[in-house]
Amino acid sequence: MENKVKIVVATHKAYAMPTDEMYIPIHVGATLHPDLDLGYQKDNVGDNISEKNDSYSELTGLYWAWKNLDAPYIGLAHYRRHFGAKHHRGKNRMDWIIKSDELLPLLDDYDIILPKKRHYYIESLYSHYKHTHYANQLDATREVISELYPDYLDTYDQVLAQTSGYMFNMVVMKKELFDQYCTWLFNILFALEKKMGSEKLSSFQQRFYGRVSEIIFNVWLQQQIKLGTISPDRIKELPLVYIEGVNWWKKGVAFLKAKFFHKRYENSF
């Protein structure tokens, strides 16, 4: 049972990690920092895209998990964002992270585990991205999807018009579905790289391939539901745990500045 699920925890620095054996801390972008040894699994071992980390962010960890892990269920979390247990107890947020004794029984009833949806309310996914990042990245993504997966185009337009979605590239998924999704995702992203070419962006903004993937995961998922490949009854949402907490005032101010004054984000919250 302990090998039924493996969840990589993407990190670029030493950090407190869950001790449950189903979690695998992974040093993402290890190729870009050859002198740094965090004592974690490196993402530049085996089949990998570690060198793309400065633009793909945690997706180099997702790719590594896809190509190098073998388990019935595979997932991705972040060093400061995790799937939460049903009931949070105590002041230590590390204790709020779901453990295998709670997650494993869920896998008997669900094929996909996701963090609760993020709601933007006054913004669509497209308009929010346009205000906080660069809309041409989503426009180019649409072009790539129209070329590679034209059957997904209507779903793409529907998802981009929505005001909510599953974010952070966090997922625990049945291996067969995980394979299908990653094949679809990286086909799109590699084609998008060729289309976009070299762009002069800040170190924060250049990580847009990781951000695009957050949005188009919803496209893939919604399309699978339409096709009947995935039943909504087999999808489970879990609480999202922020290990460092969130400054909602700061985040809210940045959100409003982006919407009304076109001030793009330059850091995470």
C-alpha positions as CSV (number, residue, x, y, z in Angstrom):
1,M,0.0,0.0,0.0
2,E,2.8,2.4,0.8
3,N,3.9,2.3,-2.9
4,K,0.5,3.0,-4.3
5,V,1.2,6.8,-4.6
6,K,4.3,8.9,-5.0
7,I,4.1,12.7,-4.7
8,V,7.1,14.8,-5.7
9,V,7.5,18.0,-3.7
10,A,9.1,20.6,-6.0
11,T,11.6,22.9,-4.3
12,H,14.6,25.1,-5.2
13,K,15.9,25.4,-1.6
14,A,16.2,23.6,1.6
15,Y,12.9,23.6,3.4
16,A,10.8,21.6,5.9
17,M,9.4,18.6,4.2
18,P,6.6,16.1,5.0
19,T,8.1,13.0,6.5
20,D,5.5,10.6,5.1
21,E,7.1,8.1,2.7
22,M,4.8,8.9,-0.2
23,Y,6.4,12.3,-0.5
24,I,9.6,12.7,-2.5
25,P,11.3,16.2,-2.2
26,I,12.8,17.1,-5.6
27,H,15.4,19.7,-6.3
28,V,14.0,21.4,-9.4
29,G,16.4,23.1,-11.7
30,A,19.3,21.1,-10.4
31,T,21.2,21.4,-13.7
32,L,21.2,25.2,-13.4
33,H,22.8,25.1,-10.0
34,P,25.4,22.3,-10.2
35,D,27.2,23.4,-7.0
36,L,24.0,23.3,-4.9
37,D,23.2,20.0,-3.1
38,L,20.0,20.1,-1.0
39,G,20.2,16.5,-0.2
40,Y,17.0,15.8,-2.2
41,Q,16.3,13.9,-5.3
42,K,17.6,16.0,-8.3
43,D,15.5,16.6,-11.4
44,N,18.5,16.2,-13.7
45,V,18.7,12.5,-13.3
46,G,17.3,10.1,-15.9
47,D,15.0,11.5,-18.6
48,N,14.6,15.2,-17.7
49,I,14.2,18.8,-18.7
50,S,16.0,20.3,-15.7
51,E,17.7,23.0,-17.8
52,K,14.3,24.5,-18.6
53,N,13.4,25.2,-14.9
54,D,13.9,29.0,-15.2
55,S,11.0,29.1,-17.6
56,Y,9.1,25.9,-16.7
57,S,9.3,26.3,-12.9
58,E,7.8,23.2,-11.0
59,L,7.0,21.5,-14.3
60,T,10.6,20.2,-14.5
61,G,9.6,18.2,-11.4
62,L,6.4,17.1,-13.0
63,Y,8.3,15.9,-16.1
64,W,10.8,14.1,-14.0
65,A,8.0,12.3,-12.1
66,W,6.3,11.4,-15.4
67,K,9.5,9.9,-16.9
68,N,11.1,8.3,-13.8
69,L,8.5,7.2,-11.3
70,D,6.5,4.1,-11.4
71,A,3.4,3.9,-9.1
72,P,-0.3,3.5,-9.6
73,Y,-0.8,7.2,-8.6
74,I,1.7,10.0,-9.1
75,G,1.4,13.6,-7.9
76,L,3.0,17.0,-7.5
77,A,3.0,19.4,-4.6
78,H,5.2,22.4,-3.7
79,Y,7.5,23.1,-0.8
80,R,5.2,25.8,0.5
81,R,1.9,24.5,-1.0
82,H,0.4,21.1,-0.1
83,F,-2.7,19.1,-0.1
84,G,-4.4,19.4,3.2
85,A,-6.0,16.9,5.5
86,K,-9.7,17.0,6.0
87,H,-9.4,18.5,9.5
88,H,-6.5,20.9,10.3
89,R,-5.2,20.5,13.8
90,G,-2.6,22.5,15.8
91,K,-0.6,25.6,15.0
92,N,2.1,23.9,13.0
93,R,1.0,24.0,9.4
94,M,3.2,21.0,8.5
95,D,0.8,18.9,10.6
96,W,-2.0,20.1,8.3
97,I,-0.6,18.2,5.3
98,I,-2.4,15.1,4.3
99,K,-0.8,11.8,5.2
100,S,-0.9,8.5,3.5
101,D,-3.3,7.0,6.0
102,E,-5.9,9.5,4.9
103,L,-5.0,9.8,1.2
104,L,-4.8,6.1,0.4
105,P,-8.4,5.2,1.1
106,L,-9.5,8.1,-1.2
107,L,-7.7,6.5,-4.1
108,D,-10.1,3.6,-4.0
109,D,-12.9,6.0,-4.9
110,Y,-11.2,8.7,-6.9
111,D,-8.9,8.9,-10.0
112,I,-7.8,12.5,-9.6
113,I,-7.1,14.5,-6.4
114,L,-6.9,18.3,-6.8
115,P,-6.6,21.4,-4.6
116,K,-9.8,23.4,-4.2
117,K,-10.5,25.7,-7.1
118,R,-9.3,29.2,-7.1
119,H,-12.0,31.8,-7.8
120,Y,-11.3,35.2,-9.3
121,Y,-14.9,36.5,-9.2
122,I,-14.4,39.7,-11.1
123,E,-11.9,38.3,-13.6
124,S,-11.9,35.6,-16.2
125,L,-8.9,33.3,-16.4
126,Y,-7.9,35.2,-19.5
127,S,-8.4,38.7,-18.2
128,H,-6.6,37.9,-15.0
129,Y,-3.6,36.5,-16.9
130,K,-3.7,39.5,-19.3
131,H,-3.5,41.9,-16.3
132,T,-0.9,40.1,-14.3
133,H,1.3,38.6,-17.1
134,Y,1.3,38.8,-20.9
135,A,-1.8,37.8,-22.9
136,N,0.2,37.0,-26.1
137,Q,1.4,33.9,-24.3
138,L,-2.2,32.6,-24.0
139,D,-2.9,33.7,-27.6
140,A,0.1,31.7,-28.8
141,T,-1.0,28.7,-26.7
142,R,-4.4,28.9,-28.4
143,E,-2.7,28.8,-31.8
144,V,-0.7,25.7,-30.8
145,I,-3.7,23.9,-29.5
146,S,-5.6,24.7,-32.8
147,E,-2.7,23.1,-34.7
148,L,-2.0,20.1,-32.4
149,Y,-5.4,19.4,-30.7
150,P,-8.1,21.2,-32.6
151,D,-10.8,19.2,-30.9
152,Y,-9.8,21.0,-27.7
153,L,-10.3,24.5,-29.1
154,D,-13.9,25.1,-28.0
155,T,-13.0,23.8,-24.5
156,Y,-10.0,26.2,-24.4
157,D,-12.2,29.2,-25.2
158,Q,-14.8,28.1,-22.6
159,V,-12.1,27.6,-19.9
160,L,-10.4,30.9,-20.5
161,A,-13.8,32.7,-20.1
162,Q,-14.4,31.1,-16.7
163,T,-13.7,32.9,-13.5
164,S,-12.3,29.9,-11.6
165,G,-9.9,27.0,-12.1
166,Y,-7.5,24.5,-10.6
167,M,-4.2,26.2,-10.1
168,F,-0.6,25.6,-9.1
169,N,-0.1,22.4,-11.2
170,M,-0.9,20.4,-8.1
171,V,-2.4,17.0,-8.7
172,V,-2.4,13.4,-7.7
173,M,-3.6,11.3,-10.6
174,K,-4.0,7.7,-11.7
175,K,-0.9,6.7,-13.7
176,E,-2.7,6.1,-17.0
177,L,-4.4,9.5,-16.8
178,F,-1.1,11.1,-15.7
179,D,0.7,9.7,-18.8
180,Q,-2.1,11.0,-21.1
181,Y,-2.1,14.4,-19.5
182,C,1.7,14.9,-19.5
183,T,2.0,13.7,-23.1
184,W,-0.6,16.3,-24.1
185,L,0.8,19.1,-21.9
186,F,4.5,18.8,-22.9
187,N,3.6,18.4,-26.6
188,I,1.9,21.8,-26.4
189,L,4.6,23.5,-24.3
190,F,7.5,22.3,-26.5
191,A,5.6,23.6,-29.6
192,L,4.9,26.8,-27.7
193,E,8.6,27.3,-27.0
194,K,9.3,27.1,-30.7
195,K,6.6,29.6,-31.5
196,M,7.4,32.1,-28.8
197,G,11.2,32.1,-29.4
198,S,13.3,34.2,-27.1
199,E,11.6,36.9,-25.0
200,K,13.2,39.4,-22.8
201,L,11.3,39.2,-19.5
202,S,12.0,39.5,-15.8
203,S,13.1,36.3,-14.0
204,F,9.6,36.2,-12.5
205,Q,7.7,36.7,-15.7
206,Q,9.9,34.3,-17.8
207,R,8.4,31.4,-15.9
208,F,5.3,31.6,-18.0
209,Y,5.3,28.0,-19.3
210,G,4.6,26.9,-15.8
211,R,1.7,29.5,-15.6
212,V,0.2,28.6,-18.9
213,S,0.1,24.9,-17.8
214,E,-1.9,25.9,-14.7
215,I,-4.6,27.2,-17.0
216,I,-4.6,24.5,-19.7
217,F,-4.7,21.7,-17.2
218,N,-8.3,22.9,-16.8
219,V,-8.8,22.6,-20.6
220,W,-7.5,19.0,-20.6
221,L,-9.6,18.0,-17.6
222,Q,-12.8,19.6,-18.9
223,Q,-12.3,17.9,-22.3
224,Q,-11.9,14.5,-20.6
225,I,-15.1,15.1,-18.7
226,K,-16.8,16.0,-22.0
227,L,-15.5,12.9,-23.7
228,G,-16.5,10.7,-20.7
229,T,-12.9,9.6,-20.1
230,I,-13.1,11.1,-16.6
231,S,-16.2,11.1,-14.5
232,P,-16.7,14.2,-12.2
233,D,-17.6,11.7,-9.5
234,R,-14.0,10.4,-9.6
235,I,-12.5,13.8,-8.9
236,K,-11.8,14.8,-5.3
237,E,-10.9,18.3,-4.1
238,L,-8.8,18.7,-1.0
239,P,-7.9,21.8,1.1
240,L,-4.9,23.8,0.0
241,V,-2.3,24.3,2.8
242,Y,0.0,27.3,2.5
243,I,3.0,26.5,4.8
244,E,3.9,30.2,5.1
245,G,0.4,31.5,5.2
246,V,-0.9,34.2,2.8
247,N,-0.9,38.0,3.2
248,W,-4.4,38.4,1.8
249,W,-4.2,42.2,2.0
250,K,-1.0,42.4,0.0
251,K,-2.3,39.8,-2.5
252,G,-5.6,41.7,-2.8
253,V,-3.9,45.0,-3.4
254,A,-1.7,43.5,-6.1
255,F,-4.8,41.9,-7.7
256,L,-6.6,45.2,-7.9
257,K,-3.5,47.1,-9.1
258,A,-3.1,44.5,-11.9
259,K,-6.8,44.8,-12.9
260,F,-7.2,48.5,-12.8
261,F,-3.7,49.9,-13.3
262,H,-2.2,47.2,-15.4
263,K,0.7,46.6,-12.9
264,R,1.9,43.1,-13.6
265,Y,3.0,40.8,-10.9
266,E,6.7,40.6,-10.2
267,N,6.7,38.1,-7.3
268,S,4.7,35.3,-5.8
269,F,2.4,35.7,-2.8
